């Protein structure tokens, strides 16, 4: 199975390399106020692909952190135990209904 994974990786690397060679001509990205950026097309594609991944990861971060907090083992600090980050006196006060 390892050789199949290695073969697939080599194949994908070759496909991406050939794709980069076919898209190496200069492209122009025009902004407002007559600003423009000239760069190889493959560089622009790679940059915007990377930016898309970064934006998706940032958008996913709150849900991922909530999932990790919910799945943390019970003995971990704050993991799985309600009020684990609260001092013991405050927990006792809350359990007594706010009266001591």
C-alpha positions in Angstrom: 0.0 0.0 0.0 2.9 2.3 0.7 4.2 2.0 -2.9 0.7 2.9 -4.2 0.7 6.0 -2.1 4.2 6.9 -3.3 3.2 6.3 -6.9 0.1 8.5 -6.5 2.3 11.3 -5.0 4.8 11.1 -7.9 1.9 11.2 -10.4 0.3 14.3 -8.7 3.7 16.0 -8.6 4.2 15.4 -12.3 0.7 16.7 -13.1 1.2 19.8 -11.1 4.6 20.4 -12.6 3.3 20.1 -16.1 0.4 22.4 -15.2 2.9 25.0 -14.0 4.9 24.8 -17.2 1.7 25.3 -19.3 0.6 28.3 -17.3 3.9 30.3 -17.0 3.0 33.2 -19.3 2.6 36.6 -17.8 -0.8 37.6 -16.6 -2.0 41.1 -15.5 -4.3 41.6 -12.5 -5.9 45.0 -12.7 -7.1 46.8 -9.5 -8.9 50.1 -9.1 -7.1 53.4 -9.6 -5.1 52.1 -12.5 -3.0 49.8 -10.4 -2.0 46.5 -11.9 0.2 43.5 -11.0 2.0 41.5 -13.6 3.3 38.1 -12.7 3.3 34.5 -14.1 -0.1 33.0 -14.1 0.9 30.0 -12.1 2.2 32.3 -9.3 -1.1 34.1 -9.2 -3.0 30.8 -9.1 -0.8 29.4 -6.3 -1.1 32.6 -4.3 -4.9 32.8 -4.5 -5.2 29.1 -3.8 -3.1 29.5 -0.7 -5.1 32.6 0.4 -8.3 30.6 -0.1 -7.0 27.8 2.2 -6.0 30.4 4.8 -9.4 32.1 4.7 -11.2 28.7 5.0 -9.0 27.7 8.0 -9.7 31.0 9.8 -13.4 30.5 9.2 -13.3 27.0 10.5 -11.2 27.9 13.6 -14.0 28.7 16.1 -15.8 25.4 15.3 -12.6 23.4 15.5 -11.6 24.9 18.9 -15.1 24.2 20.2 -14.9 20.6 19.0 -11.5 20.2 20.6 -12.7 21.6 23.9 -15.7 19.2 23.9 -13.6 16.2 23.0 -10.8 16.9 25.6 -10.3 14.2 28.2 -12.0 14.8 31.6 -8.6 15.1 33.4 -7.3 17.8 31.2 -7.5 21.4 32.5 -10.9 22.7 31.4 -11.6 19.6 29.3 -15.0 18.0 29.7 -15.6 19.2 33.2 -18.0 22.1 33.5 -16.5 24.9 35.5 -13.0 23.4 35.5 -11.4 26.8 35.1 -13.4 28.3 38.0 -11.8 28.4 41.4 -13.3 26.0 44.0 -14.7 28.7 46.2 -16.7 30.1 43.3 -18.0 26.6 42.4 -19.1 26.0 46.0 -20.8 29.4 46.1 -22.7 28.6 42.8 -23.7 25.2 44.1 -25.1 26.8 47.3 -27.3 29.0 45.2 -25.2 32.1 45.7 -25.6 32.1 49.5 -22.9 31.2 52.0 
